[in-house]
């Protein structure tokens, strides 16, 4: 309470049977008798997140090695092999600048690396043999790979960072649907 005003905060969990759009109605009742009746103040949709693409996790999420295998998890409710056009990861300073950015297309099952200019992509290639490099990092194609399983993608990227790319960096992930939304970059 604050003078004539009352603010209430509730932590509510809904049963799955209560899924869908639900009205948000409030009611005030005086101890002396009169009341407002229920007044609709909005709508809340109960249930799972909307369908689409999601970035799930990266392991490890921190460390300090020059060579590291990262395991990245993505999901797509429309199926990764049918709809996940971009599963992207970028490693770069928080303030921006040069980056190591890898782009995987789950539809074609191929990967590519951003060039040194930070604008141009190299060609898509399959995992299996060789490596892709720029002046920030190298991607070992023989040690990396992708597992597409229904709505889930597990992407393993074996990266070696150059000495000139040393220092603290953010790991950002992004997922783009072929037919729908994008997550944008998520740290």
NORBEL-V269077 format. One record per residue. N is the residue number from 1. RES is the residue in three letters. D_CENTER is the distance of its C-alpha to the mean C-alpha in Angstrom with 2 decimals. Layout:
n/res/d_center
N/RES/D_CENTER
N/RES/D_CENTER
This chain:
n/res/d_center
1/UNK/39.79
2/UNK/40.61
3/UNK/43.96
4/UNK/43.87
5/UNK/40.05
6/UNK/37.99
7/UNK/34.24
8/UNK/32.75
9/UNK/29.34
10/UNK/28.37
11/UNK/25.68
12/UNK/25.70
13/UNK/24.27
14/UNK/25.01
15/UNK/26.36
16/UNK/24.62
17/UNK/27.87
18/UNK/27.33
19/UNK/24.23
20/UNK/24.09
21/UNK/25.02
22/UNK/27.49
23/UNK/29.75
24/UNK/29.74
25/UNK/33.43
26/UNK/35.30
27/UNK/38.96
28/UNK/41.28
29/UNK/44.64
30/UNK/47.48
31/UNK/49.57
32/UNK/52.56
33/UNK/51.52
34/UNK/49.76
35/UNK/46.09
36/UNK/43.63
37/UNK/42.72
38/UNK/39.09
39/UNK/37.44
40/UNK/34.18
41/UNK/31.74
42/UNK/28.53
43/UNK/26.28
44/UNK/23.54
45/UNK/21.55
46/UNK/21.54
47/UNK/19.40
48/UNK/16.04
49/UNK/13.06
50/UNK/13.85
51/UNK/13.43
52/UNK/10.96
53/UNK/7.81
54/UNK/4.76
55/UNK/2.47
56/UNK/5.60
57/UNK/7.48
58/UNK/9.64
59/UNK/13.39
60/UNK/15.28
61/UNK/13.35
62/UNK/16.65
63/UNK/19.96
64/UNK/22.58
65/UNK/23.54
66/UNK/24.28
67/UNK/23.34
68/UNK/20.38
69/UNK/18.64
70/UNK/14.91
71/UNK/13.44
72/UNK/9.79
73/UNK/8.66
74/UNK/6.94
75/UNK/8.70
76/UNK/10.62
77/UNK/13.39
78/UNK/15.63
79/UNK/15.63
80/UNK/13.83
81/UNK/17.24
82/UNK/18.14
83/UNK/15.20
84/UNK/12.21
85/UNK/13.67
86/UNK/11.14
87/UNK/8.93
88/UNK/9.26
89/UNK/9.61
90/UNK/11.98
91/UNK/14.29
92/UNK/16.40
93/UNK/18.50
94/UNK/17.31
95/UNK/20.11
96/UNK/19.04
97/UNK/21.32
98/UNK/21.32
99/UNK/18.25
100/UNK/17.44
101/UNK/14.92
102/UNK/14.46
103/UNK/13.63
104/UNK/13.86
105/UNK/15.06
106/UNK/15.05
107/UNK/17.82
108/UNK/20.14
109/UNK/18.95
110/UNK/19.37
111/UNK/17.88
112/UNK/18.87
113/UNK/18.96
114/UNK/19.23
115/UNK/22.86
116/UNK/24.41
117/UNK/24.74
118/UNK/20.98
119/UNK/21.52
120/UNK/22.74
121/UNK/20.98
122/UNK/23.09
123/UNK/23.84
124/UNK/21.75
125/UNK/23.27
126/UNK/22.97
127/UNK/22.34
128/UNK/25.73
129/UNK/27.89
130/UNK/28.00
131/UNK/25.50
132/UNK/23.83
133/UNK/24.56
134/UNK/24.55
135/UNK/26.07
136/UNK/22.97
137/UNK/22.00
138/UNK/22.92
139/UNK/21.01
140/UNK/23.27
141/UNK/23.00
142/UNK/25.38
143/UNK/23.43
144/UNK/19.97
145/UNK/18.91
146/UNK/16.68
147/UNK/17.21
148/UNK/16.46
149/UNK/17.50
150/UNK/17.44
151/UNK/14.04
152/UNK/12.55
153/UNK/11.98
154/UNK/12.84
155/UNK/13.09
156/UNK/15.66
157/UNK/16.34
158/UNK/19.69
159/UNK/19.87
160/UNK/22.95
161/UNK/22.83
162/UNK/26.02
163/UNK/28.30
164/UNK/28.02
165/UNK/24.24
166/UNK/24.94
167/UNK/23.71
168/UNK/20.74
169/UNK/17.42
170/UNK/13.83
171/UNK/11.07
172/UNK/8.17
173/UNK/5.42
174/UNK/5.19
175/UNK/6.09
176/UNK/9.50
177/UNK/11.85
178/UNK/15.41
179/UNK/16.91
180/UNK/14.62
181/UNK/11.71
182/UNK/8.87
183/UNK/5.74
184/UNK/7.46
185/UNK/6.80
186/UNK/5.15
187/UNK/7.92
